[in-house]
Structures are given as structure tokens and as C-alpha cells.
Amino acid sequence: MVDSAQFWDSQAEKYAKQPIANEAAYDATLDRTRHYLDEDQRVLEIGCGTGTTALKLCDGVGTYVGSDISSSMIRIAIDEAVKKGVANVAFQTAAVGEIRDQNTPFDAVLGFNLLHLLPTLDDDLRKIASVLKPGGLFISKTFCGLRPGAPLKWRFMKIALPLMQMLGKAPFVRFQKESELKAAIEAQGFEILETRHFVTDFSVPFIVARKLA
Ligand SMILES: C[S@@+](CC[C@H](N)C(=O)[O-])C[C@H]1O[C@@H](n2cnc3c(N)ncnc32)[C@H](O)[C@@H]1O
């Protein structure tokens, strides 16, 4: 299996230029996330990529830390933050399991299009819980699999995935039931507050969970 940091480093330039695949679903995700954020909060986004979401959400919170395993993604995120003159965002290169800055726990941790890429999901969910305040929120949107009737090209991609992974052309990807993902989150001391679906071809639940005291 290809090394995650290397793989995502190799994708960073291309990723930064890609248009948002489904603008309506993206906007709905941002809107619903904003509903839970406020200007007193300290927020961590894991797997923040090139910082697009961070730079859209940061004006509604106190401080925002974006982290990602790929230093190339983070470099682009920092450049964008400088261009936009944003003052309350910091970016750091770190895998979820290596997140620093835990002295002050966070009010909210966000992770979009990330959890399905984590081979060590349970450990990483434990880490997320450990950097949150009691009552803090974990907000995620995660690919879980194709929906019945998904277009043929996506079903072909699923069949081709192991070969692409062997060739280093695709990262680790977990296919799991939404119920399994929720159970994994709950097992680390969270209660699920809400689940929504903003896309149709895939199962990509938007999940809001609260850390129990
Ligand atoms: C599909 S991209 C999503 C980026 C961004 N969250 C978005 O929604 O556009 C996945 C991101 O997760 C990062 N990533 C993969 N494995 C990671 C890990 N173990 N810890 C932190 N980030 C990781 C990758 O570098 C990449 O930037």
C-alpha cells in the first residue's frame, strides 16, 4: 500500500486546481457546519487538504487550526491564507494520530472526506476524542460506499481500486456501512446528534457527534 503522505503530496497541485465536485452538497455541508460554530470556539480541522474549507469557515470562529498529513497540501493552504490576509488560522502538517497543540482542548473537530482514508480509524477516532473538550463536537462527512444504482463508472472504479492501490495510484479506502461508521464513533465516547445526506450516488453521511463528559 502506498504511503499516505507521499500519495497526497503527489496529488496536492492537482487537488488545488480541481473544481468542487458538487457545489450544492458542499454549500449544504458548510451551512450545516456553521450552524454548530460560533466566534468563541477553538476549532481543529483534520485532513484539511489545501485549506479551502478552513478559509471559508474560519471567519465564524475564534481560532481555527487546519492539519493534514501532506506537507504539500499544507504549503498551498498557508499560501492561500497569506493571500487572503486571514489572521485566525494556523496550519500544521500532521497525521491525525500525531496532532500537536493538545494543551487547550478544542470545542470542535471537523473532518471532511477523510475518515474513509484512515487505515487506523479506531485509533484516530480515539485521538479526536482526546483533543476535544467534554461536550465538544466532532463533525464529519465521510464516503461510506456506492448507493444501489450508482453510475457504472463508479462501480468500475471500485473493482479497479485494488489494482490501482497495488500500482501506488490510489490510497487506502475503507468501504463500510454508515451504521458501522456511527458505531465506531460512538465506541470512542460520542453520542450522535444528527446525520444528513447531501449527495445521491454515494453514501456520504454528514454526522455531528458530541463527546460525552
Ligand atoms: C480527499 S482529501 C479531502 C481534503 C479536504 N478535507 C476536502 O474535503 O477537500 C483527503 C485529505 O486527507 C489527508 N489525509 C489522508 N490521510 C490522513 C491522515 N492519516 N491524517 C491527516 N490527514 C490525512 C490527505 O492528505 C488529503 O488532504
The ligand as a MOL file (V3000), in Angstrom:
LIG
                    3D

  0  0  0     0  0            999 V3000
M  V30 BEGIN CTAB
M  V30 COUNTS 27 29 0 0 0
M  V30 BEGIN ATOM
M  V30 1 C -9.9710 13.6640 -0.1370 0
M  V30 2 S -8.8880 14.7970 0.5930 0 CHG=1
M  V30 3 C -10.0380 15.8680 1.4510 0
M  V30 4 C -9.4600 17.2190 1.7050 0
M  V30 5 C -10.4790 18.1990 2.3280 0
M  V30 6 N -10.8900 17.7880 3.6430 0
M  V30 7 C -11.6750 18.3270 1.4160 0
M  V30 8 O -12.7810 17.9530 1.8190 0
M  V30 9 O -11.4840 18.8000 0.2700 0 CHG=-1
M  V30 10 C -8.2200 13.8820 1.9280 0
M  V30 11 C -7.1830 14.6460 2.7110 0
M  V30 12 O -6.8710 13.8780 3.8740 0
M  V30 13 C -5.4800 13.9070 4.0840 0
M  V30 14 N -5.1210 12.7060 4.8550 0
M  V30 15 C -5.0650 11.4160 4.4450 0
M  V30 16 N -4.7090 10.6140 5.4630 0
M  V30 17 C -4.5250 11.4160 6.5440 0
M  V30 18 C -4.1420 11.1910 7.9030 0
M  V30 19 N -3.8660 9.9620 8.3590 0
M  V30 20 N -4.0560 12.2420 8.7420 0
M  V30 21 C -4.3270 13.5030 8.2960 0
M  V30 22 N -4.6830 13.7920 7.0140 0
M  V30 23 C -4.7890 12.7570 6.1620 0
M  V30 24 C -4.8850 13.9540 2.6920 0
M  V30 25 O -3.5910 14.4680 2.6840 0
M  V30 26 C -5.8840 14.8480 1.9700 0
M  V30 27 O -5.5160 16.2040 2.0470 0
M  V30 END ATOM
M  V30 BEGIN BOND
M  V30 1 1 1 2
M  V30 2 1 2 3
M  V30 3 1 2 10
M  V30 4 1 3 4
M  V30 5 1 4 5
M  V30 6 1 5 6
M  V30 7 1 5 7
M  V30 8 2 7 8
M  V30 9 1 7 9
M  V30 10 1 10 11
M  V30 11 1 11 12
M  V30 12 1 11 26
M  V30 13 1 12 13
M  V30 14 1 13 14
M  V30 15 1 13 24
M  V30 16 1 14 15
M  V30 17 1 14 23
M  V30 18 2 15 16
M  V30 19 1 16 17
M  V30 20 1 17 18
M  V30 21 2 17 23
M  V30 22 1 18 19
M  V30 23 2 18 20
M  V30 24 1 20 21
M  V30 25 2 21 22
M  V30 26 1 22 23
M  V30 27 1 24 25
M  V30 28 1 24 26
M  V30 29 1 26 27
M  V30 END BOND
M  V30 END CTAB
M  END
